[in-house]
Amino acid sequence: MIVDAHLDLAYNALDLGRDLTLPLSELRQRKGEGEETPMVTLPALKEAGVGLAFATVFVDPKAHAGRLWEEARRQVALYRAWEERGLVRLLRDGEDLKRHLEAYPRDGVLGLVLLLEGAHPLPEPEALEDLYREGVRLLGPAWATGSPYAGGNAHPGPLTPMGEALLLKMEELGVALDLSHLADEAFFQALEHYEGPVLVSHANPRALAPTPRNLSDGMLLALRARGGVLGLVPFNAFLDAGWKRGMPRLPLARFLEHKAYAEGLLGREGVGLGSDWDGGFGLESVPLGLEGHGDLKRLGDEAFLGGNWLRWLSSWL
Ligand SMILES: [Zn+2]
């Protein structure tokens, strides 16, 4: 099965008003003026053989200012509603994962592990207990704009005392640390203050595309030292720092260069996929040759496409 370490499903459904239960072709027909072409619906993931995804609870801090917590709860409730309809299976522990791996070949139901992308919706670290009960098992302390817990890639700053308390709460509950989007300073401080499992759900090597959103060699090596896995993003702006919206799509070879570079530092067992598809961009912003999840097979072998994430997840969930 394919494992995708980063999909903003609830955000697409609730903020963009997309009906993700539709076939992809239908959702694409409904695309609005100026909107990029959608890549993801639940039936499209099923057809492509995506059996597991890390699905985000991502609350746009501007759009939902003043009601961040309520919006996070609303996104979790959507995943729960999908689960009740039999559209997805939420995986909360190792037993759930084992059962999913047995059932998936028969029923093709998508397994989800919930990922809180940016801790800004948490009014205090203890609030994580609520989301944990609902199934959140992965957490990135900051999104781009930072949070009361840590600096982000577009708003640099350290890990704060609240961030340290949050990391302790995560260790206590058994929530893995997603280092994506952290400012460099906060990235290394978070590793110092947290002893549990770590990942980078979606980022690329900075050596090939120098932007603060991508990871330096030192960060990639620190991830390796902790047994973490990196989810590579087939998004042109993360593959070429000079690429802007409206420019021609990049060749697929550009992604493969990033993959080879990342594997050079992390080993082939340390790199997987974190598409981030429809996380604020669509078809026009991904490399040529990738029209949807069905084309991901062109990017790597079974270990890259799913095995590495499954091994990482089974090691602690
Ligand atoms: Zn993101």
Boltz pocket constraint, residues with backbone or C-beta under 6 A from the ligand:
constraints:
  - pocket:
      binder: B
      contacts: [[A, 117], [A, 181], [A, 202], [A, 276], [A, 279]]
      max_distance: 6.0
